[in-house]
C-alpha cells in the first residue's frame, strides 16, 4: 500500500494494490478495511511527521485505530523538544502499535525520557545498508570522470536544512589545501521544495559556488540515481559529508550508506552521527562553523591513511546494519507480532507467519 502525497507522476508498481491519499481523511479508514480484508499478519507503518495528513501527521492515528491487524510502527523522527501536538501524536501512535522500532539508542532513550514510553515497548533495529565491497576509490573514479580528484560526496533529496551552504562555503579552504578536491552533491530536489519554488534552492547553491570561484570544484548530479549508480558514487568517494544543522536528527540513511561503503565520514554532531561515528568511526565538527568544516575536510583530503582507518572502522561496524541482518530482525519481529505480540514479550519465534504490509516511507536524509 502506498501513501500518496499527491505529487506522484506515474503509476505505482504492481505490488501496490491500495493507496492512501495523504490529504483525504476518508482514505485512512478505507485503507485499514482493505488491509484487514487481506488477512496479512502485521502492518508496518513508517512514521515521519511530514508524510501523513492532518496537523502534525495526526491522521496516521485514524488509520492505525481503524485496523484490526496489529501494527509495527517504525519512527524516523523522535524530537527532543516536541510541541504538545507532536508529543501527543507520537505517544498515541506508540500506544496503539503492537511494537515500535527506532534505529538508534538515542531515539530509544528519548522515547523513554521525553514521551514516557516504557523501554519494553521499543525495539532497536538499525537503518539498513547494502552489502558493498570495500574498494579503492581510485579504481572507481574513472567510471564517473573523477580520476585524479579527491572526491567529497553528499547525496539525498536536495532541500534547505541540510547545511549544503556551509559545505560549499568551506570549499575554498579545502581547495587551497588540495587543488584536486571536488564536492559532489548527488540527488534530485525534494518534491516539497519543487512544489514551493521549483529548482530555486539548487540554483542558489550553484550561484554561491560560482561567487566563490568554486564552479570547477562543486558538481551537482541533480537527478534520482538508482541503487547501482549510487553504489558507484559511494565507492568513488574519498570523504562522505553530512553537514546537517539539525542536531536532533536521530537517523540518517545517507550516513548509514556511507559507513556501509567504508567511507571516511565528516559530520556535524547530530544525535545519530554522534552515536554511529563514536570510537574513531568518523570525524565530527562544530555545527555552523565553516572554518572547522574546511579544516576537517582539508586534513582528511591530505591524509589517505587517516581516511582509510576511519573507513575500515565504519565498514566493520556497519556489518550489523546489512539489509540481510536488518531484514531478519524485522521478520522475527513481524512474526512475533502476527502470533500475538504483547509489550515486553520476547521477540524470538519458532515458526513463520505471513508477510507484513508496509505503509509510508521516511524522508531521504
Secondary structure, DSSP 8 states (H G I E B T S, - for coil): -EEE-S---S---TT---EEETT-THHHHHHHHHHHHTT-SEEEEEE-GGGSSSGGGTHHHHHHHH-SS-EEEEES---TT--HHHHHHHHHHHHHSSEEEESSHHHHHHHHHHS---GGGEEE----B-------HHHHHGGGT-TT-EEEEEES-B-TTS-HHHHHHHHHHHHHH-TTEEEEEE--B-HHHHHHHTTHHHHHHHHHHHHTT-GGGEEEE-S---HHHHHHHHHH-SEEEE----TT----HHHHHHHHTT-EEEEE--HHHHHHTTTTTSEEE-TT-HHHHHHHHHHHHT-HHHHHHHHHHHHHHHGGGBHHHHHHHHHHHHHHHHTT--TT-----SS----EEEE------
